[in-house]
């Protein structure tokens, strides 16, 4: 959807969540939520912004703990 492929997104939602009914309330709700999320977060951002892992003391601590656990496993 972030690449302006709304029809394809609706087809996928209909196939997997709407049981073939494009006007299903669940499909329409998911579609609106996706549109809203894209409008809030912006489609022009990178897929993952690593700065989020280190922007506060708590997230730096959690990131360090994950790195330590992975390296010990």
C-alpha positions in Angstrom: 0.0 0.0 0.0 2.9 2.4 0.7 3.8 1.9 -3.0 0.3 3.0 -4.2 -0.8 -0.6 -4.9 -4.1 -0.4 -3.1 -6.0 -2.8 -5.4 -3.5 -5.5 -4.8 -3.6 -4.9 -1.0 -7.4 -5.2 -1.1 -7.2 -8.4 -3.1 -4.8 -10.0 -0.6 -6.9 -8.9 2.4 -10.0 -10.2 0.7 -8.3 -13.6 -0.1 -6.9 -14.2 3.4 -9.3 -12.4 5.7 -12.5 -11.7 3.9 -13.4 -15.2 2.6 -13.8 -13.7 -0.9 -16.0 -10.8 0.3 -14.3 -7.5 -0.5 -16.9 -5.6 1.4 -16.4 -7.6 4.6 -16.2 -5.4 7.6 -13.0 -7.0 8.7 -11.3 -6.4 5.3 -12.5 -2.8 5.3 -11.3 -2.2 8.9 -7.9 -3.6 8.1 -7.6 -1.5 5.0 -8.5 1.7 6.8 -6.0 0.9 9.6 -3.3 0.3 7.1 -4.0 3.6 5.3 -4.0 5.4 8.6 -0.7 3.9 9.7 0.9 4.8 6.5 -0.3 8.3 6.7 1.0 8.7 10.2 4.4 7.0 9.9 5.0 8.1 6.3 5.7 5.9 3.4 8.9 7.7 2.6 10.8 6.4 5.6 13.2 3.5 5.4 11.9 0.1 6.3 13.9 0.0 9.5 15.4 2.9 11.4 18.1 1.6 13.7 18.3 4.8 15.7 15.2 3.6 17.5 17.4 0.9 19.2 19.7 3.5 20.7 17.7 6.7 21.3 17.2 6.3 25.0 19.0 4.7 27.9 16.3 2.0 28.2 16.5 1.0 24.6 20.3 1.0 24.6 20.2 -1.4 27.7 17.7 -3.7 26.0 19.7 -3.8 22.8 22.8 -4.6 24.7 21.1 -7.4 26.5 19.8 -8.9 23.2 23.3 -8.7 21.7 24.8 -10.4 24.8 22.2 -13.2 24.8 22.6 -13.9 21.1 26.4 -14.0 21.3 26.2 -16.5 24.2 23.8 -18.8 22.5 
